[in-house]
Amino acid sequence: MEKDTVTIGRITEAKCLEHLTSLGYIVSLPFGGQARYDLLVDVNGKIIRVQIKSSQYKDGCVEFYTSSSHYLQGHHIHTVYEKNDIDYFMTELNNQYYLVPVEECGKQKKLRIDAPKSQANTTNIHWAKNYIAKEVLEAIE
């Protein structure tokens, strides 16, 4: 049975929530669904706002969109997340969890897992291994 995008998103949220909780963090969920973030994480007394996004593997990368999408009066609206909305994006792919600062993202984010086929331009690569959620959280003071 094929899952719709809402179901896929909820599964990703549940996986990320379970992962953060299993690492020992206190996680809070906003009531009412009006917040731009999906959850709050207490990291050593500092509260970070996290937006969870489903991802896919494409061309050697973990790829996810960094905007919200909804319909308003018959128009499809895309809204990019900014620093005043959230602190991090979190995603999961194949049981690996990634946490990416919002200021490092545009409309779409690619985290490279595999080496690129062409070594000509490797200066702007964001390696997935540098965004492992557990390690990013441990580095937050």
Steps between C-alpha positions, in 0.01 A plus 500: 500500500645835396520766771398862444736786587325579830544141619863495389560825690339364816713185483815714468389714797437190712842354411679827584308539826590145601865555408534821700326343800722191480805730516366633832375842392179656627278566200189720499232521233312826428127486567260588221727476196548876461877505556746504211702233682401137562669458835718659765805324638660585836874474441685568824243766596497661155174461308536444126215514248502211253308460174488140379506423130474171315791429270598277214822356364581652163825508305712408803333752729245530775261754351216691667296813441530788745171679445144443611224455247128561532199628308347838573196622308574260214870591473793275584723688747862409574662666800874466566601454863727767647706545816213675680280191433726207593855416601547164326356263245500133593460211261547126492614265228566128546504534879760778494393835645623841388471844660576800278507867608233699318749768396688241292192423289329650199181367342644150487781329685730225380731315735748291309544140610694362202796658326395694189566345159696808399769629733511832311296700753511367854535832683128556567414148613312460827597153620223313683750367755545858630130526590442181701232607751662342806830677435340837415299488823809409706679807358223741611601684815 
